[in-house]
Amino acid sequence: MVLDGPEAPTHPDCARCPARCCHTLDVHVTAHDLRRICDALTVPAESFVCLTTTPRSSPDSFLLSGEGAEYELVLDRRPGCVFLLRLDEAGRARCGVYEHRPMVCRAYPFFPTADADVVTLTVDADALCPPPLLDVARVPAGAPLPTLFSKQVERDVHRLAIDRWNRWVAAEATPAADAGALLRWLLSAAAATTDLLTPILEDSHLRLAWCQRAAEVGNPLLPRPHATPAPRRGLAPHLRVLVEALTTAPMR
Protein backbone atom coordinates (compact mmCIF):
# COMPACT_ATOMS: atom_id res chain seq x y z
CA MET A 1 0.00 0.00 0.00
CA VAL A 2 1.48 3.35 -1.08
CA LEU A 3 0.35 6.20 1.14
CA ASP A 4 0.44 9.92 0.52
CA GLY A 5 3.28 11.90 2.02
CA PRO A 6 2.87 13.14 5.60
CA GLU A 7 1.08 16.30 4.56
CA ALA A 8 0.26 18.70 7.37
CA PRO A 9 -3.25 20.15 7.65
CA THR A 10 -3.54 23.77 6.56
CA HIS A 11 -5.16 25.06 9.79
CA PRO A 12 -2.37 26.02 12.24
CA ASP A 13 -4.21 24.48 15.20
CA CYS A 14 -4.63 21.20 13.31
CA ALA A 15 -0.86 21.11 12.65
CA ARG A 16 -0.28 20.82 16.42
CA CYS A 17 -2.88 18.09 16.88
CA PRO A 18 -1.62 14.97 18.74
CA ALA A 19 -3.99 12.79 16.67
CA ARG A 20 -5.97 11.57 19.66
CA CYS A 21 -8.98 10.73 17.49
CA CYS A 22 -6.83 8.66 15.10
CA HIS A 23 -5.49 6.66 18.04
CA THR A 24 -8.72 6.07 19.94
CA LEU A 25 -11.85 6.40 17.78
CA ASP A 26 -13.35 3.93 15.34
CA VAL A 27 -13.54 5.60 11.91
CA HIS A 28 -16.77 4.59 10.21
CA VAL A 29 -16.56 4.62 6.43
CA THR A 30 -19.23 4.90 3.76
CA ALA A 31 -19.49 3.39 0.30
CA HIS A 32 -18.13 6.59 -1.24
CA ASP A 33 -15.23 6.71 1.22
CA LEU A 34 -14.33 3.17 0.17
CA ARG A 35 -14.39 4.05 -3.49
CA ARG A 36 -12.28 7.20 -3.11
CA ILE A 37 -9.56 5.43 -1.13
CA CYS A 38 -9.54 2.33 -3.34
CA ASP A 39 -9.24 4.47 -6.47
CA ALA A 40 -6.56 6.74 -5.00
CA LEU A 41 -4.34 3.99 -3.60
CA THR A 42 -5.26 1.24 -6.12
CA VAL A 43 -5.70 -1.24 -3.29
CA PRO A 44 -8.61 -3.55 -2.39
CA ALA A 45 -10.98 -2.42 0.33
CA GLU A 46 -10.13 -5.51 2.37
CA SER A 47 -6.63 -4.09 2.93
CA PHE A 48 -7.77 -1.16 5.06
CA VAL A 49 -11.25 -1.83 6.50
CA CYS A 50 -12.72 -4.39 8.85
CA LEU A 51 -16.11 -5.35 10.26
CA THR A 52 -16.70 -4.96 13.98
CA THR A 53 -19.64 -6.46 15.83
CA THR A 54 -22.09 -3.99 17.31
CA PRO A 55 -24.32 -4.72 20.32
CA ARG A 56 -27.24 -2.77 18.91
CA SER A 57 -28.96 -2.33 15.58
CA SER A 58 -28.42 1.01 13.86
CA PRO A 59 -28.81 2.51 10.37
CA ASP A 60 -25.07 1.81 9.90
CA SER A 61 -25.09 -1.88 10.88
CA PHE A 62 -24.88 -4.78 8.43
CA LEU A 63 -26.14 -8.33 8.50
CA LEU A 64 -24.13 -11.23 7.13
CA SER A 65 -26.90 -13.74 7.86
CA GLY A 66 -30.61 -13.45 8.44
CA GLU A 67 -30.43 -14.08 12.18
CA GLY A 68 -26.76 -13.47 13.01
CA ALA A 69 -24.75 -10.67 14.58
CA GLU A 70 -24.74 -7.16 13.21
CA TYR A 71 -21.58 -5.41 12.09
CA GLU A 72 -20.27 -1.93 11.35
CA LEU A 73 -17.64 -1.02 8.78
CA VAL A 74 -14.59 0.85 10.12
CA LEU A 75 -11.00 1.57 9.17
CA ASP A 76 -8.62 -1.08 10.43
CA ARG A 77 -6.55 -0.28 13.54
CA ARG A 78 -2.88 -1.31 14.00
CA PRO A 79 -3.33 -0.24 16.86
CA GLY A 80 -4.11 3.32 15.71
CA CYS A 81 -5.76 4.09 12.38
CA VAL A 82 -4.30 2.00 9.55
CA PHE A 83 -3.44 5.21 7.67
CA LEU A 84 -1.77 7.06 10.54
CA LEU A 85 1.89 7.82 9.81
CA ARG A 86 4.09 8.36 12.87
CA LEU A 87 6.71 11.02 12.24
CA ASP A 88 8.95 10.82 15.29
CA GLU A 89 9.43 9.42 18.78
CA ALA A 90 7.76 12.50 20.26
CA GLY A 91 4.42 11.19 19.02
CA ARG A 92 3.83 13.56 16.09
CA ALA A 93 1.73 11.90 13.40
CA ARG A 94 -0.07 12.71 10.17
CA CYS A 95 -2.77 11.11 8.05
CA GLY A 96 -1.30 9.09 5.20
CA VAL A 97 -4.39 9.60 3.01
CA TYR A 98 -5.21 13.15 4.02
CA GLU A 99 -6.49 14.19 0.58
CA HIS A 100 -8.72 11.10 0.40
CA ARG A 101 -9.61 10.63 4.08
CA PRO A 102 -13.15 9.51 5.00
CA MET A 103 -15.83 12.18 5.13
CA VAL A 104 -16.31 11.69 8.87
CA CYS A 105 -12.65 12.68 9.37
CA ARG A 106 -13.04 15.73 7.13
CA ALA A 107 -16.03 16.94 9.14
CA TYR A 108 -14.73 16.18 12.64
CA PRO A 109 -15.42 17.67 15.19
CA PHE A 110 -18.30 19.66 13.70
CA PHE A 111 -21.83 18.84 12.62
CA PRO A 112 -24.58 21.09 11.21
CA THR A 113 -28.13 21.55 12.43
CA ALA A 114 -30.58 22.94 9.88
CA ASP A 115 -33.67 24.88 10.89
CA ALA A 116 -35.70 26.71 8.26
CA ASP A 117 -33.07 28.56 6.21
CA VAL A 118 -30.53 28.79 9.03
CA VAL A 119 -27.67 26.36 9.52
CA THR A 120 -25.91 26.27 12.87
CA LEU A 121 -22.40 24.89 13.27
CA THR A 122 -22.09 22.71 16.39
CA VAL A 123 -19.11 21.00 18.01
CA ASP A 124 -19.25 17.35 19.03
CA ALA A 125 -19.56 17.30 22.83
CA ASP A 126 -17.02 14.46 23.06
CA ALA A 127 -14.49 15.96 20.64
CA LEU A 128 -10.85 15.10 21.30
CA CYS A 129 -9.39 18.09 19.46
CA PRO A 130 -7.12 20.62 21.19
CA PRO A 131 -9.19 23.41 22.81
CA PRO A 132 -8.58 26.07 20.12
CA LEU A 133 -10.29 23.89 17.52
CA LEU A 134 -13.38 23.55 19.68
CA ASP A 135 -14.05 27.28 19.49
CA VAL A 136 -16.57 27.78 16.67
CA ALA A 137 -15.75 31.50 16.69
CA ARG A 138 -12.25 30.67 15.35
CA VAL A 139 -13.63 28.82 12.34
CA PRO A 140 -13.89 30.92 9.13
CA ALA A 141 -17.55 31.67 8.46
CA GLY A 142 -19.16 28.83 6.53
CA ALA A 143 -15.85 27.06 5.87
CA PRO A 144 -16.82 23.54 7.05
CA LEU A 145 -20.39 23.61 5.75
CA PRO A 146 -19.87 22.12 2.25
CA THR A 147 -17.97 19.22 3.82
CA LEU A 148 -20.62 18.73 6.49
CA PHE A 149 -23.41 18.75 3.92
CA SER A 150 -21.47 16.28 1.75
CA LYS A 151 -21.04 14.01 4.75
CA GLN A 152 -24.80 14.07 5.37
CA VAL A 153 -25.67 13.28 1.75
CA GLU A 154 -23.11 10.49 1.34
CA ARG A 155 -24.06 8.95 4.68
CA ASP A 156 -27.74 8.85 3.69
CA VAL A 157 -26.90 7.16 0.37
CA HIS A 158 -24.70 4.70 2.27
CA ARG A 159 -27.55 3.91 4.65
CA LEU A 160 -29.92 3.23 1.76
CA ALA A 161 -27.30 0.81 0.38
CA ILE A 162 -27.14 -0.84 3.84
CA ASP A 163 -30.91 -1.10 3.96
CA ARG A 164 -31.03 -2.84 0.59
CA TRP A 165 -28.16 -5.19 1.54
CA ASN A 166 -29.81 -6.18 4.84
CA ARG A 167 -33.14 -6.84 3.11
CA TRP A 168 -31.36 -9.02 0.56
CA VAL A 169 -29.47 -10.98 3.23
CA ALA A 170 -32.63 -11.51 5.30
CA ALA A 171 -34.53 -12.81 2.25
CA GLU A 172 -31.82 -15.12 0.93
CA ALA A 173 -32.10 -18.85 1.55
CA THR A 174 -28.43 -19.36 0.66
CA PRO A 175 -25.59 -19.60 3.23
CA ALA A 176 -24.45 -16.45 5.01
CA ALA A 177 -23.08 -13.63 2.90
CA ASP A 178 -19.43 -12.71 3.41
CA ALA A 179 -17.53 -9.50 3.96
CA GLY A 180 -16.10 -9.59 0.43
CA ALA A 181 -19.58 -9.61 -1.10
CA LEU A 182 -20.61 -6.73 1.16
CA LEU A 183 -17.62 -4.61 0.11
CA ARG A 184 -18.27 -5.34 -3.57
CA TRP A 185 -21.87 -4.24 -3.13
CA LEU A 186 -20.85 -0.99 -1.42
CA LEU A 187 -18.35 -0.19 -4.16
CA SER A 188 -21.03 -0.94 -6.74
CA ALA A 189 -23.49 1.33 -4.91
CA ALA A 190 -20.93 4.15 -4.86
CA ALA A 191 -20.22 3.72 -8.57
CA ALA A 192 -23.96 3.81 -9.35
CA THR A 193 -24.55 7.05 -7.44
CA THR A 194 -21.37 9.15 -7.61
CA ASP A 195 -22.32 11.04 -10.77
CA LEU A 196 -25.90 11.44 -9.53
CA LEU A 197 -24.65 13.16 -6.37
CA THR A 198 -22.53 15.73 -8.22
CA PRO A 199 -25.37 18.20 -9.02
CA ILE A 200 -26.54 18.03 -5.39
CA LEU A 201 -23.13 18.50 -3.82
CA GLU A 202 -22.28 21.38 -6.17
CA ASP A 203 -25.52 23.27 -5.51
CA SER A 204 -25.69 25.03 -2.14
CA HIS A 205 -29.50 25.23 -2.28
CA LEU A 206 -29.87 21.49 -2.90
CA ARG A 207 -27.35 20.68 -0.15
CA LEU A 208 -29.29 22.82 2.29
CA ALA A 209 -32.61 21.32 1.16
CA TRP A 210 -31.21 17.82 1.76
CA CYS A 211 -30.08 18.63 5.30
CA GLN A 212 -33.38 20.32 6.08
CA ARG A 213 -35.21 17.25 4.79
CA ALA A 214 -33.01 15.02 6.93
CA ALA A 215 -33.82 17.15 9.98
CA GLU A 216 -37.54 16.75 9.25
CA VAL A 217 -37.82 13.04 8.45
CA GLY A 218 -34.44 11.36 8.93
CA ASN A 219 -32.88 9.79 5.83
CA PRO A 220 -34.61 11.46 2.82
CA LEU A 221 -34.02 8.34 0.70
CA LEU A 222 -35.88 5.85 2.89
CA PRO A 223 -39.66 5.39 2.55
CA ARG A 224 -41.83 7.42 4.90
CA PRO A 225 -45.55 7.45 5.83
CA HIS A 226 -47.86 9.31 3.44
CA ALA A 227 -48.37 12.01 6.05
CA THR A 228 -44.73 13.08 5.74
CA PRO A 229 -44.39 16.54 4.12
CA ALA A 230 -43.15 16.46 0.53
CA PRO A 231 -39.47 17.30 -0.11
CA ARG A 232 -38.65 20.88 -0.97
CA ARG A 233 -38.93 21.92 -4.60
CA GLY A 234 -35.97 20.82 -6.69
CA LEU A 235 -34.85 18.01 -4.41
CA ALA A 236 -37.53 15.39 -5.10
CA PRO A 237 -36.33 14.43 -8.63
CA HIS A 238 -32.81 13.83 -7.33
CA LEU A 239 -34.12 11.63 -4.53
CA ARG A 240 -36.15 9.54 -6.98
CA VAL A 241 -33.19 9.00 -9.30
CA LEU A 242 -30.88 7.96 -6.44
CA VAL A 243 -33.41 5.50 -5.03
CA GLU A 244 -33.96 4.01 -8.49
CA ALA A 245 -30.20 3.65 -9.06
CA LEU A 246 -29.74 1.69 -5.85
CA THR A 247 -32.92 -0.30 -6.27
CA THR A 248 -31.93 -1.54 -9.74
CA ALA A 249 -28.20 -2.07 -9.15
CA PRO A 250 -27.40 -5.81 -9.12
CA MET A 251 -26.57 -7.30 -5.71
CA ARG A 252 -24.18 -9.87 -7.15
C-alpha positions as semicolon CSV with decimal commas, in nm:
position;residue;x (nm);y (nm);z (nm)
1;M;0,000;0,000;0,000
2;V;0,148;0,335;-0,108
3;L;0,035;0,620;0,114
4;D;0,044;0,992;0,052
5;G;0,328;1,190;0,202
6;P;0,287;1,314;0,560
7;E;0,108;1,630;0,456
8;A;0,026;1,870;0,737
9;P;-0,325;2,015;0,765
10;T;-0,354;2,377;0,656
11;H;-0,516;2,506;0,979
12;P;-0,237;2,602;1,224
13;D;-0,421;2,448;1,520
14;C;-0,463;2,120;1,331
15;A;-0,086;2,111;1,265
16;R;-0,028;2,082;1,642
17;C;-0,288;1,809;1,688
18;P;-0,162;1,497;1,874
19;A;-0,399;1,279;1,667
20;R;-0,597;1,157;1,966
21;C;-0,898;1,073;1,749
22;C;-0,683;0,866;1,510
23;H;-0,549;0,666;1,804
24;T;-0,872;0,607;1,994
25;L;-1,185;0,640;1,778
26;D;-1,335;0,393;1,534
27;V;-1,354;0,560;1,191
28;H;-1,677;0,459;1,021
29;V;-1,656;0,462;0,643
30;T;-1,923;0,490;0,376
31;A;-1,949;0,339;0,030
32;H;-1,813;0,659;-0,124
33;D;-1,523;0,671;0,122
34;L;-1,433;0,317;0,017
35;R;-1,439;0,405;-0,349
36;R;-1,228;0,720;-0,311
37;I;-0,956;0,543;-0,113
38;C;-0,954;0,233;-0,334
39;D;-0,924;0,447;-0,647
40;A;-0,656;0,674;-0,500
41;L;-0,434;0,399;-0,360
42;T;-0,526;0,124;-0,612
43;V;-0,570;-0,124;-0,329
44;P;-0,861;-0,355;-0,239
45;A;-1,098;-0,242;0,033
46;E;-1,013;-0,551;0,237
47;S;-0,663;-0,409;0,293
48;F;-0,777;-0,116;0,506
49;V;-1,125;-0,183;0,650
50;C;-1,272;-0,439;0,885
51;L;-1,611;-0,535;1,026
52;T;-1,670;-0,496;1,398
53;T;-1,964;-0,646;1,583
54;T;-2,209;-0,399;1,731
55;P;-2,432;-0,472;2,032
56;R;-2,724;-0,277;1,891
57;S;-2,896;-0,233;1,558
58;S;-2,842;0,101;1,386
59;P;-2,881;0,251;1,037
60;D;-2,507;0,181;0,990
61;S;-2,509;-0,188;1,088
62;F;-2,488;-0,478;0,843
63;L;-2,614;-0,833;0,850
64;L;-2,413;-1,123;0,713
65;S;-2,690;-1,374;0,786
66;G;-3,061;-1,345;0,844
67;E;-3,043;-1,408;1,218
68;G;-2,676;-1,347;1,301
69;A;-2,475;-1,067;1,458
70;E;-2,474;-0,716;1,321
71;Y;-2,158;-0,541;1,209
72;E;-2,027;-0,193;1,135
73;L;-1,764;-0,102;0,878
74;V;-1,459;0,085;1,012
75;L;-1,100;0,157;0,917
76;D;-0,862;-0,108;1,043
77;R;-0,655;-0,028;1,354
78;R;-0,288;-0,131;1,400
79;P;-0,333;-0,024;1,686
80;G;-0,411;0,332;1,571
81;C;-0,576;0,409;1,238
82;V;-0,430;0,200;0,955
83;F;-0,344;0,521;0,767
84;L;-0,177;0,706;1,054
85;L;0,189;0,782;0,981
86;R;0,409;0,836;1,287
87;L;0,671;1,102;1,224
88;D;0,895;1,082;1,529
89;E;0,943;0,942;1,878
90;A;0,776;1,250;2,026
91;G;0,442;1,119;1,902
92;R;0,383;1,356;1,609
93;A;0,173;1,190;1,340
94;R;-0,007;1,271;1,017
95;C;-0,277;1,111;0,805
96;G;-0,130;0,909;0,520
97;V;-0,439;0,960;0,301
98;Y;-0,521;1,315;0,402
99;E;-0,649;1,419;0,058
100;H;-0,872;1,110;0,040
101;R;-0,961;1,063;0,408
102;P;-1,315;0,951;0,500
103;M;-1,583;1,218;0,513
104;V;-1,631;1,169;0,887
105;C;-1,265;1,268;0,937
106;R;-1,304;1,573;0,713
107;A;-1,603;1,694;0,914
108;Y;-1,473;1,618;1,264
109;P;-1,542;1,767;1,519
110;F;-1,830;1,966;1,370
111;F;-2,183;1,884;1,262
112;P;-2,458;2,109;1,121
113;T;-2,813;2,155;1,243
114;A;-3,058;2,294;0,988
115;D;-3,367;2,488;1,089
116;A;-3,570;2,671;0,826
117;D;-3,307;2,856;0,621
118;V;-3,053;2,879;0,903
119;V;-2,767;2,636;0,952
120;T;-2,591;2,627;1,287
121;L;-2,240;2,489;1,327
122;T;-2,209;2,271;1,639
123;V;-1,911;2,100;1,801
124;D;-1,925;1,735;1,903
125;A;-1,956;1,730;2,283
126;D;-1,702;1,446;2,306
127;A;-1,449;1,596;2,064
128;L;-1,085;1,510;2,130
129;C;-0,939;1,809;1,946
130;P;-0,712;2,062;2,119
131;P;-0,919;2,341;2,281
132;P;-0,858;2,607;2,012
133;L;-1,029;2,389;1,752
134;L;-1,338;2,355;1,968
135;D;-1,405;2,728;1,949
136;V;-1,657;2,778;1,667
137;A;-1,575;3,150;1,669
138;R;-1,225;3,067;1,535
139;V;-1,363;2,882;1,234
140;P;-1,389;3,092;0,913
141;A;-1,755;3,167;0,846
142;G;-1,916;2,883;0,653
143;A;-1,585;2,706;0,587
144;P;-1,682;2,354;0,705
145;L;-2,039;2,361;0,575
146;P;-1,987;2,212;0,225
147;T;-1,797;1,922;0,382
148;L;-2,062;1,873;0,649
149;F;-2,341;1,875;0,392
150;S;-2,147;1,628;0,175
151;K;-2,104;1,401;0,475
152;Q;-2,480;1,407;0,537
153;V;-2,567;1,328;0,175
154;E;-2,311;1,049;0,134
155;R;-2,406;0,895;0,468
156;D;-2,774;0,885;0,369
157;V;-2,690;0,716;0,037
158;H;-2,470;0,470;0,227
159;R;-2,755;0,391;0,465
160;L;-2,992;0,323;0,176
161;A;-2,730;0,081;0,038
162;I;-2,714;-0,084;0,384
163;D;-3,091;-0,110;0,396
164;R;-3,103;-0,284;0,059
165;W;-2,816;-0,519;0,154
166;N;-2,981;-0,618;0,484
167;R;-3,314;-0,684;0,311
168;W;-3,136;-0,902;0,056
169;V;-2,947;-1,098;0,323
170;A;-3,263;-1,151;0,530
171;A;-3,453;-1,281;0,225
172;E;-3,182;-1,512;0,093
173;A;-3,210;-1,885;0,155
174;T;-2,843;-1,936;0,066
175;P;-2,559;-1,960;0,323
176;A;-2,445;-1,645;0,501
177;A;-2,308;-1,363;0,290
178;D;-1,943;-1,271;0,341
179;A;-1,753;-0,950;0,396
180;G;-1,610;-0,959;0,043
181;A;-1,958;-0,961;-0,110
182;L;-2,061;-0,673;0,116
183;L;-1,762;-0,461;0,011
184;R;-1,827;-0,534;-0,357
185;W;-2,187;-0,424;-0,313
186;L;-2,085;-0,099;-0,142
187;L;-1,835;-0,019;-0,416
188;S;-2,103;-0,094;-0,674
189;A;-2,349;0,133;-0,491
190;A;-2,093;0,415;-0,486
191;A;-2,022;0,372;-0,857
192;A;-2,396;0,381;-0,935
193;T;-2,455;0,705;-0,744
194;T;-2,137;0,915;-0,761
195;D;-2,232;1,104;-1,077
196;L;-2,590;1,144;-0,953
197;L;-2,465;1,316;-0,637
198;T;-2,253;1,573;-0,822
199;P;-2,537;1,820;-0,902
200;I;-2,654;1,803;-0,539
201;L;-2,313;1,850;-0,382
202;E;-2,228;2,138;-0,617
203;D;-2,552;2,327;-0,551
204;S;-2,569;2,503;-0,214
205;H;-2,950;2,523;-0,228
206;L;-2,987;2,149;-0,290
207;R;-2,735;2,068;-0,015
208;L;-2,929;2,282;0,229
209;A;-3,261;2,132;0,116
210;W;-3,121;1,782;0,176
211;C;-3,008;1,863;0,530
212;Q;-3,338;2,032;0,608
213;R;-3,521;1,725;0,479
214;A;-3,301;1,502;0,693
215;A;-3,382;1,715;0,998
216;E;-3,754;1,675;0,925
217;V;-3,782;1,304;0,845
218;G;-3,444;1,136;0,893
219;N;-3,288;0,979;0,583
220;P;-3,461;1,146;0,282
221;L;-3,402;0,834;0,070
222;L;-3,588;0,585;0,289
223;P;-3,966;0,539;0,255
224;R;-4,183;0,742;0,490
225;P;-4,555;0,745;0,583
226;H;-4,786;0,931;0,344
227;A;-4,837;1,201;0,605
228;T;-4,473;1,308;0,574
229;P;-4,439;1,654;0,412
230;A;-4,315;1,646;0,053
231;P;-3,947;1,730;-0,011
232;R;-3,865;2,088;-0,097
233;R;-3,893;2,192;-0,460
234;G;-3,597;2,082;-0,669
235;L;-3,485;1,801;-0,441
236;A;-3,753;1,539;-0,510
237;P;-3,633;1,443;-0,863
238;H;-3,281;1,383;-0,733
239;L;-3,412;1,163;-0,453
240;R;-3,615;0,954;-0,698
241;V;-3,319;0,900;-0,930
242;L;-3,088;0,796;-0,644
243;V;-3,341;0,550;-0,503
244;E;-3,396;0,401;-0,849
245;A;-3,020;0,365;-0,906
246;L;-2,974;0,169;-0,585
247;T;-3,292;-0,030;-0,627
248;T;-3,193;-0,154;-0,974
249;A;-2,820;-0,207;-0,915
250;P;-2,740;-0,581;-0,912
251;M;-2,657;-0,730;-0,571
252;R;-2,418;-0,987;-0,715
